[in-house]
Amino acid sequence: MAKGAEGFSDGDDKKGANLFKTRCAQCHNLKAEEGNKIGPNLHGLFGRKTGQVEGFAYTDANKHKAIEWKEDTLFEYLENPKKYIPGTKMAFGGLKKAKDRNDLITHLRNATK
């Protein structure tokens, strides 16, 4: 785990929804029928391995990372995506505040089922 990070704990779904809308929705969808955008569709995210959304052109770095997306891996990834997966094309600087990551992950867990 990243130095100084305390790990995932349940956050505020409503605040997470707002974070998704302002920081993620321009590149990602949440519902199965919405398809991919600049980034892959996030429906079914939890339990999926990196680089696995059909029809999305991932970098080799994403395909070969081979970690499973769950609360703790997302908590670390969302702090600094380019550090967690060197070579990713995701142009997102990350969420430095643990509370923001907890809120967003809680929302993603609920909204991507």
Phi and psi in radians as a Rosetta constraint file:
Dihedral C 1 N 2 CA 2 C 2 CIRCULARHARMONIC -1.069 0.35
Dihedral N 2 CA 2 C 2 N 3 CIRCULARHARMONIC 2.542 0.35
Dihedral C 2 N 3 CA 3 C 3 CIRCULARHARMONIC -1.027 0.35
Dihedral N 3 CA 3 C 3 N 4 CIRCULARHARMONIC 2.256 0.35
Dihedral C 3 N 4 CA 4 C 4 CIRCULARHARMONIC 1.473 0.35
Dihedral N 4 CA 4 C 4 N 5 CIRCULARHARMONIC -0.081 0.35
Dihedral C 4 N 5 CA 5 C 5 CIRCULARHARMONIC -1.496 0.35
Dihedral N 5 CA 5 C 5 N 6 CIRCULARHARMONIC 2.387 0.35
Dihedral C 5 N 6 CA 6 C 6 CIRCULARHARMONIC -1.649 0.35
Dihedral N 6 CA 6 C 6 N 7 CIRCULARHARMONIC -0.161 0.35
Dihedral C 6 N 7 CA 7 C 7 CIRCULARHARMONIC 1.712 0.35
Dihedral N 7 CA 7 C 7 N 8 CIRCULARHARMONIC 2.947 0.35
Dihedral C 7 N 8 CA 8 C 8 CIRCULARHARMONIC -1.262 0.35
Dihedral N 8 CA 8 C 8 N 9 CIRCULARHARMONIC 2.470 0.35
Dihedral C 8 N 9 CA 9 C 9 CIRCULARHARMONIC -2.522 0.35
Dihedral N 9 CA 9 C 9 N 10 CIRCULARHARMONIC 2.649 0.35
Dihedral C 9 N 10 CA 10 C 10 CIRCULARHARMONIC -0.916 0.35
Dihedral N 10 CA 10 C 10 N 11 CIRCULARHARMONIC 2.392 0.35
Dihedral C 10 N 11 CA 11 C 11 CIRCULARHARMONIC -2.006 0.35
Dihedral N 11 CA 11 C 11 N 12 CIRCULARHARMONIC -2.812 0.35
Dihedral C 11 N 12 CA 12 C 12 CIRCULARHARMONIC -1.711 0.35
Dihedral N 12 CA 12 C 12 N 13 CIRCULARHARMONIC 1.945 0.35
Dihedral C 12 N 13 CA 13 C 13 CIRCULARHARMONIC -1.003 0.35
Dihedral N 13 CA 13 C 13 N 14 CIRCULARHARMONIC -0.750 0.35
Dihedral C 13 N 14 CA 14 C 14 CIRCULARHARMONIC -1.122 0.35
Dihedral N 14 CA 14 C 14 N 15 CIRCULARHARMONIC -0.747 0.35
Dihedral C 14 N 15 CA 15 C 15 CIRCULARHARMONIC -1.163 0.35
Dihedral N 15 CA 15 C 15 N 16 CIRCULARHARMONIC -0.643 0.35
Dihedral C 15 N 16 CA 16 C 16 CIRCULARHARMONIC -1.116 0.35
Dihedral N 16 CA 16 C 16 N 17 CIRCULARHARMONIC -0.669 0.35
Dihedral C 16 N 17 CA 17 C 17 CIRCULARHARMONIC -1.093 0.35
Dihedral N 17 CA 17 C 17 N 18 CIRCULARHARMONIC -0.705 0.35
Dihedral C 17 N 18 CA 18 C 18 CIRCULARHARMONIC -1.166 0.35
Dihedral N 18 CA 18 C 18 N 19 CIRCULARHARMONIC -0.722 0.35
Dihedral C 18 N 19 CA 19 C 19 CIRCULARHARMONIC -1.065 0.35
Dihedral N 19 CA 19 C 19 N 20 CIRCULARHARMONIC -0.739 0.35
Dihedral C 19 N 20 CA 20 C 20 CIRCULARHARMONIC -1.057 0.35
Dihedral N 20 CA 20 C 20 N 21 CIRCULARHARMONIC -0.805 0.35
Dihedral C 20 N 21 CA 21 C 21 CIRCULARHARMONIC -1.050 0.35
Dihedral N 21 CA 21 C 21 N 22 CIRCULARHARMONIC -0.738 0.35
Dihedral C 21 N 22 CA 22 C 22 CIRCULARHARMONIC -1.532 0.35
Dihedral N 22 CA 22 C 22 N 23 CIRCULARHARMONIC -0.439 0.35
Dihedral C 22 N 23 CA 23 C 23 CIRCULARHARMONIC -2.015 0.35
Dihedral N 23 CA 23 C 23 N 24 CIRCULARHARMONIC -0.323 0.35
Dihedral C 23 N 24 CA 24 C 24 CIRCULARHARMONIC -2.187 0.35
Dihedral N 24 CA 24 C 24 N 25 CIRCULARHARMONIC -0.568 0.35
Dihedral C 24 N 25 CA 25 C 25 CIRCULARHARMONIC -1.110 0.35
Dihedral N 25 CA 25 C 25 N 26 CIRCULARHARMONIC -0.392 0.35
Dihedral C 25 N 26 CA 26 C 26 CIRCULARHARMONIC -1.165 0.35
Dihedral N 26 CA 26 C 26 N 27 CIRCULARHARMONIC -0.370 0.35
Dihedral C 26 N 27 CA 27 C 27 CIRCULARHARMONIC -2.065 0.35
Dihedral N 27 CA 27 C 27 N 28 CIRCULARHARMONIC -0.328 0.35
Dihedral C 27 N 28 CA 28 C 28 CIRCULARHARMONIC -2.278 0.35
Dihedral N 28 CA 28 C 28 N 29 CIRCULARHARMONIC 2.535 0.35
Dihedral C 28 N 29 CA 29 C 29 CIRCULARHARMONIC -1.858 0.35
Dihedral N 29 CA 29 C 29 N 30 CIRCULARHARMONIC 2.827 0.35
Dihedral C 29 N 30 CA 30 C 30 CIRCULARHARMONIC -1.977 0.35
Dihedral N 30 CA 30 C 30 N 31 CIRCULARHARMONIC -0.449 0.35
Dihedral C 30 N 31 CA 31 C 31 CIRCULARHARMONIC -1.624 0.35
Dihedral N 31 CA 31 C 31 N 32 CIRCULARHARMONIC 2.511 0.35
Dihedral C 31 N 32 CA 32 C 32 CIRCULARHARMONIC -0.953 0.35
Dihedral N 32 CA 32 C 32 N 33 CIRCULARHARMONIC -0.706 0.35
Dihedral C 32 N 33 CA 33 C 33 CIRCULARHARMONIC -1.385 0.35
Dihedral N 33 CA 33 C 33 N 34 CIRCULARHARMONIC -0.080 0.35
Dihedral C 33 N 34 CA 34 C 34 CIRCULARHARMONIC -1.496 0.35
Dihedral N 34 CA 34 C 34 N 35 CIRCULARHARMONIC -0.316 0.35
Dihedral C 34 N 35 CA 35 C 35 CIRCULARHARMONIC 1.302 0.35
Dihedral N 35 CA 35 C 35 N 36 CIRCULARHARMONIC -3.053 0.35
Dihedral C 35 N 36 CA 36 C 36 CIRCULARHARMONIC -1.503 0.35
Dihedral N 36 CA 36 C 36 N 37 CIRCULARHARMONIC 2.701 0.35
Dihedral C 36 N 37 CA 37 C 37 CIRCULARHARMONIC -2.076 0.35
Dihedral N 37 CA 37 C 37 N 38 CIRCULARHARMONIC -2.440 0.35
Dihedral C 37 N 38 CA 38 C 38 CIRCULARHARMONIC -1.069 0.35
Dihedral N 38 CA 38 C 38 N 39 CIRCULARHARMONIC -0.623 0.35
Dihedral C 38 N 39 CA 39 C 39 CIRCULARHARMONIC -1.907 0.35
Dihedral N 39 CA 39 C 39 N 40 CIRCULARHARMONIC 2.922 0.35
Dihedral C 39 N 40 CA 40 C 40 CIRCULARHARMONIC -1.221 0.35
Dihedral N 40 CA 40 C 40 N 41 CIRCULARHARMONIC 2.680 0.35
Dihedral C 40 N 41 CA 41 C 41 CIRCULARHARMONIC -1.100 0.35
Dihedral N 41 CA 41 C 41 N 42 CIRCULARHARMONIC 2.413 0.35
Dihedral C 41 N 42 CA 42 C 42 CIRCULARHARMONIC -1.693 0.35
Dihedral N 42 CA 42 C 42 N 43 CIRCULARHARMONIC 0.009 0.35
Dihedral C 42 N 43 CA 43 C 43 CIRCULARHARMONIC -1.039 0.35
Dihedral N 43 CA 43 C 43 N 44 CIRCULARHARMONIC 2.318 0.35
Dihedral C 43 N 44 CA 44 C 44 CIRCULARHARMONIC 1.322 0.35
Dihedral N 44 CA 44 C 44 N 45 CIRCULARHARMONIC 0.335 0.35
Dihedral C 44 N 45 CA 45 C 45 CIRCULARHARMONIC -0.991 0.35
Dihedral N 45 CA 45 C 45 N 46 CIRCULARHARMONIC -0.820 0.35
Dihedral C 45 N 46 CA 46 C 46 CIRCULARHARMONIC -1.222 0.35
Dihedral N 46 CA 46 C 46 N 47 CIRCULARHARMONIC 2.191 0.35
Dihedral C 46 N 47 CA 47 C 47 CIRCULARHARMONIC 1.642 0.35
Dihedral N 47 CA 47 C 47 N 48 CIRCULARHARMONIC -0.121 0.35
Dihedral C 47 N 48 CA 48 C 48 CIRCULARHARMONIC -1.583 0.35
Dihedral N 48 CA 48 C 48 N 49 CIRCULARHARMONIC 2.608 0.35
Dihedral C 48 N 49 CA 49 C 49 CIRCULARHARMONIC -1.535 0.35
Dihedral N 49 CA 49 C 49 N 50 CIRCULARHARMONIC 2.763 0.35
Dihedral C 49 N 50 CA 50 C 50 CIRCULARHARMONIC -1.012 0.35
Dihedral N 50 CA 50 C 50 N 51 CIRCULARHARMONIC 2.518 0.35
Dihedral C 50 N 51 CA 51 C 51 CIRCULARHARMONIC 1.244 0.35
Dihedral N 51 CA 51 C 51 N 52 CIRCULARHARMONIC 0.545 0.35
Dihedral C 51 N 52 CA 52 C 52 CIRCULARHARMONIC -2.022 0.35
Dihedral N 52 CA 52 C 52 N 53 CIRCULARHARMONIC 0.032 0.35
Dihedral C 52 N 53 CA 53 C 53 CIRCULARHARMONIC -1.348 0.35
Dihedral N 53 CA 53 C 53 N 54 CIRCULARHARMONIC 2.152 0.35
Dihedral C 53 N 54 CA 54 C 54 CIRCULARHARMONIC -1.075 0.35
Dihedral N 54 CA 54 C 54 N 55 CIRCULARHARMONIC 2.360 0.35
Dihedral C 54 N 55 CA 55 C 55 CIRCULARHARMONIC 1.480 0.35
Dihedral N 55 CA 55 C 55 N 56 CIRCULARHARMONIC 0.002 0.35
Dihedral C 55 N 56 CA 56 C 56 CIRCULARHARMONIC -1.824 0.35
Dihedral N 56 CA 56 C 56 N 57 CIRCULARHARMONIC 2.350 0.35
Dihedral C 56 N 57 CA 57 C 57 CIRCULARHARMONIC -1.534 0.35
Dihedral N 57 CA 57 C 57 N 58 CIRCULARHARMONIC 1.607 0.35
Dihedral C 57 N 58 CA 58 C 58 CIRCULARHARMONIC -1.424 0.35
Dihedral N 58 CA 58 C 58 N 59 CIRCULARHARMONIC 2.728 0.35
Dihedral C 58 N 59 CA 59 C 59 CIRCULARHARMONIC -1.291 0.35
Dihedral N 59 CA 59 C 59 N 60 CIRCULARHARMONIC 2.784 0.35
Dihedral C 59 N 60 CA 60 C 60 CIRCULARHARMONIC -1.047 0.35
Dihedral N 60 CA 60 C 60 N 61 CIRCULARHARMONIC -0.604 0.35
Dihedral C 60 N 61 CA 61 C 61 CIRCULARHARMONIC -1.017 0.35
Dihedral N 61 CA 61 C 61 N 62 CIRCULARHARMONIC -0.771 0.35
Dihedral C 61 N 62 CA 62 C 62 CIRCULARHARMONIC -1.175 0.35
Dihedral N 62 CA 62 C 62 N 63 CIRCULARHARMONIC -0.764 0.35
Dihedral C 62 N 63 CA 63 C 63 CIRCULARHARMONIC -1.100 0.35
Dihedral N 63 CA 63 C 63 N 64 CIRCULARHARMONIC -0.672 0.35
Dihedral C 63 N 64 CA 64 C 64 CIRCULARHARMONIC -1.580 0.35
Dihedral N 64 CA 64 C 64 N 65 CIRCULARHARMONIC -0.161 0.35
Dihedral C 64 N 65 CA 65 C 65 CIRCULARHARMONIC -1.064 0.35
Dihedral N 65 CA 65 C 65 N 66 CIRCULARHARMONIC -0.723 0.35
Dihedral C 65 N 66 CA 66 C 66 CIRCULARHARMONIC 0.956 0.35
Dihedral N 66 CA 66 C 66 N 67 CIRCULARHARMONIC 0.653 0.35
Dihedral C 66 N 67 CA 67 C 67 CIRCULARHARMONIC -1.738 0.35
Dihedral N 67 CA 67 C 67 N 68 CIRCULARHARMONIC 2.775 0.35
Dihedral C 67 N 68 CA 68 C 68 CIRCULARHARMONIC -1.650 0.35
Dihedral N 68 CA 68 C 68 N 69 CIRCULARHARMONIC 2.304 0.35
Dihedral C 68 N 69 CA 69 C 69 CIRCULARHARMONIC -1.314 0.35
Dihedral N 69 CA 69 C 69 N 70 CIRCULARHARMONIC 2.108 0.35
Dihedral C 69 N 70 CA 70 C 70 CIRCULARHARMONIC -2.643 0.35
Dihedral N 70 CA 70 C 70 N 71 CIRCULARHARMONIC -3.128 0.35
Dihedral C 70 N 71 CA 71 C 71 CIRCULARHARMONIC -0.942 0.35
Dihedral N 71 CA 71 C 71 N 72 CIRCULARHARMONIC -0.839 0.35
Dihedral C 71 N 72 CA 72 C 72 CIRCULARHARMONIC -1.249 0.35
Dihedral N 72 CA 72 C 72 N 73 CIRCULARHARMONIC -0.630 0.35
Dihedral C 72 N 73 CA 73 C 73 CIRCULARHARMONIC -1.238 0.35
Dihedral N 73 CA 73 C 73 N 74 CIRCULARHARMONIC -0.676 0.35
Dihedral C 73 N 74 CA 74 C 74 CIRCULARHARMONIC -1.151 0.35
Dihedral N 74 CA 74 C 74 N 75 CIRCULARHARMONIC -0.655 0.35
Dihedral C 74 N 75 CA 75 C 75 CIRCULARHARMONIC -1.019 0.35
Dihedral N 75 CA 75 C 75 N 76 CIRCULARHARMONIC -0.780 0.35
Dihedral C 75 N 76 CA 76 C 76 CIRCULARHARMONIC -1.273 0.35
Dihedral N 76 CA 76 C 76 N 77 CIRCULARHARMONIC -0.779 0.35
Dihedral C 76 N 77 CA 77 C 77 CIRCULARHARMONIC -1.033 0.35
Dihedral N 77 CA 77 C 77 N 78 CIRCULARHARMONIC -0.826 0.35
Dihedral C 77 N 78 CA 78 C 78 CIRCULARHARMONIC -1.225 0.35
Dihedral N 78 CA 78 C 78 N 79 CIRCULARHARMONIC -0.228 0.35
Dihedral C 78 N 79 CA 79 C 79 CIRCULARHARMONIC -1.235 0.35
Dihedral N 79 CA 79 C 79 N 80 CIRCULARHARMONIC -0.698 0.35
Dihedral C 79 N 80 CA 80 C 80 CIRCULARHARMONIC -2.810 0.35
Dihedral N 80 CA 80 C 80 N 81 CIRCULARHARMONIC 1.473 0.35
Dihedral C 80 N 81 CA 81 C 81 CIRCULARHARMONIC -0.970 0.35
Dihedral N 81 CA 81 C 81 N 82 CIRCULARHARMONIC -0.697 0.35
Dihedral C 81 N 82 CA 82 C 82 CIRCULARHARMONIC -1.240 0.35
Dihedral N 82 CA 82 C 82 N 83 CIRCULARHARMONIC -0.436 0.35
Dihedral C 82 N 83 CA 83 C 83 CIRCULARHARMONIC -1.366 0.35
Dihedral N 83 CA 83 C 83 N 84 CIRCULARHARMONIC -0.684 0.35
Dihedral C 83 N 84 CA 84 C 84 CIRCULARHARMONIC -1.249 0.35
Dihedral N 84 CA 84 C 84 N 85 CIRCULARHARMONIC -0.695 0.35
Dihedral C 84 N 85 CA 85 C 85 CIRCULARHARMONIC -2.228 0.35
Dihedral N 85 CA 85 C 85 N 86 CIRCULARHARMONIC 1.435 0.35
Dihedral C 85 N 86 CA 86 C 86 CIRCULARHARMONIC -0.997 0.35
Dihedral N 86 CA 86 C 86 N 87 CIRCULARHARMONIC 2.254 0.35
Dihedral C 86 N 87 CA 87 C 87 CIRCULARHARMONIC 1.744 0.35
Dihedral N 87 CA 87 C 87 N 88 CIRCULARHARMONIC -0.076 0.35
Dihedral C 87 N 88 CA 88 C 88 CIRCULARHARMONIC -1.143 0.35
Dihedral N 88 CA 88 C 88 N 89 CIRCULARHARMONIC 2.644 0.35
Dihedral C 88 N 89 CA 89 C 89 CIRCULARHARMONIC -1.673 0.35
Dihedral N 89 CA 89 C 89 N 90 CIRCULARHARMONIC 0.071 0.35
Dihedral C 89 N 90 CA 90 C 90 CIRCULARHARMONIC -1.176 0.35
Dihedral N 90 CA 90 C 90 N 91 CIRCULARHARMONIC 2.028 0.35
Dihedral C 90 N 91 CA 91 C 91 CIRCULARHARMONIC -1.611 0.35
Dihedral N 91 CA 91 C 91 N 92 CIRCULARHARMONIC 1.173 0.35
Dihedral C 91 N 92 CA 92 C 92 CIRCULARHARMONIC -2.380 0.35
Dihedral N 92 CA 92 C 92 N 93 CIRCULARHARMONIC 2.185 0.35
Dihedral C 92 N 93 CA 93 C 93 CIRCULARHARMONIC -1.273 0.35
Dihedral N 93 CA 93 C 93 N 94 CIRCULARHARMONIC -0.281 0.35
Dihedral C 93 N 94 CA 94 C 94 CIRCULARHARMONIC 1.826 0.35
Dihedral N 94 CA 94 C 94 N 95 CIRCULARHARMONIC 2.975 0.35
Dihedral C 94 N 95 CA 95 C 95 CIRCULARHARMONIC -1.983 0.35
Dihedral N 95 CA 95 C 95 N 96 CIRCULARHARMONIC 1.901 0.35
Dihedral C 95 N 96 CA 96 C 96 CIRCULARHARMONIC -1.286 0.35
Dihedral N 96 CA 96 C 96 N 97 CIRCULARHARMONIC -0.553 0.35
Dihedral C 96 N 97 CA 97 C 97 CIRCULARHARMONIC -1.420 0.35
Dihedral N 97 CA 97 C 97 N 98 CIRCULARHARMONIC 2.209 0.35
Dihedral C 97 N 98 CA 98 C 98 CIRCULARHARMONIC -0.998 0.35
Dihedral N 98 CA 98 C 98 N 99 CIRCULARHARMONIC -0.691 0.35
Dihedral C 98 N 99 CA 99 C 99 CIRCULARHARMONIC -1.064 0.35
Dihedral N 99 CA 99 C 99 N 100 CIRCULARHARMONIC -0.734 0.35
Dihedral C 99 N 100 CA 100 C 100 CIRCULARHARMONIC -1.102 0.35
Dihedral N 100 CA 100 C 100 N 101 CIRCULARHARMONIC -0.736 0.35
Dihedral C 100 N 101 CA 101 C 101 CIRCULARHARMONIC -1.124 0.35
Dihedral N 101 CA 101 C 101 N 102 CIRCULARHARMONIC -0.740 0.35
Dihedral C 101 N 102 CA 102 C 102 CIRCULARHARMONIC -1.059 0.35
Dihedral N 102 CA 102 C 102 N 103 CIRCULARHARMONIC -0.781 0.35
Dihedral C 102 N 103 CA 103 C 103 CIRCULARHARMONIC -1.102 0.35
Dihedral N 103 CA 103 C 103 N 104 CIRCULARHARMONIC -0.811 0.35
Dihedral C 103 N 104 CA 104 C 104 CIRCULARHARMONIC -1.121 0.35
Dihedral N 104 CA 104 C 104 N 105 CIRCULARHARMONIC -0.790 0.35
Dihedral C 104 N 105 CA 105 C 105 CIRCULARHARMONIC -1.123 0.35
Dihedral N 105 CA 105 C 105 N 106 CIRCULARHARMONIC -0.686 0.35
Dihedral C 105 N 106 CA 106 C 106 CIRCULARHARMONIC -1.058 0.35
Dihedral N 106 CA 106 C 106 N 107 CIRCULARHARMONIC -0.768 0.35
Dihedral C 106 N 107 CA 107 C 107 CIRCULARHARMONIC -1.126 0.35
Dihedral N 107 CA 107 C 107 N 108 CIRCULARHARMONIC -0.789 0.35
Dihedral C 107 N 108 CA 108 C 108 CIRCULARHARMONIC -1.066 0.35
Dihedral N 108 CA 108 C 108 N 109 CIRCULARHARMONIC -0.722 0.35
Dihedral C 108 N 109 CA 109 C 109 CIRCULARHARMONIC -1.044 0.35
Dihedral N 109 CA 109 C 109 N 110 CIRCULARHARMONIC -0.694 0.35
Dihedral C 109 N 110 CA 110 C 110 CIRCULARHARMONIC -1.378 0.35
Dihedral N 110 CA 110 C 110 N 111 CIRCULARHARMONIC -0.616 0.35
Dihedral C 110 N 111 CA 111 C 111 CIRCULARHARMONIC -1.581 0.35
Dihedral N 111 CA 111 C 111 N 112 CIRCULARHARMONIC -0.187 0.35
Dihedral C 111 N 112 CA 112 C 112 CIRCULARHARMONIC -1.882 0.35
Dihedral N 112 CA 112 C 112 N 113 CIRCULARHARMONIC 0.186 0.35
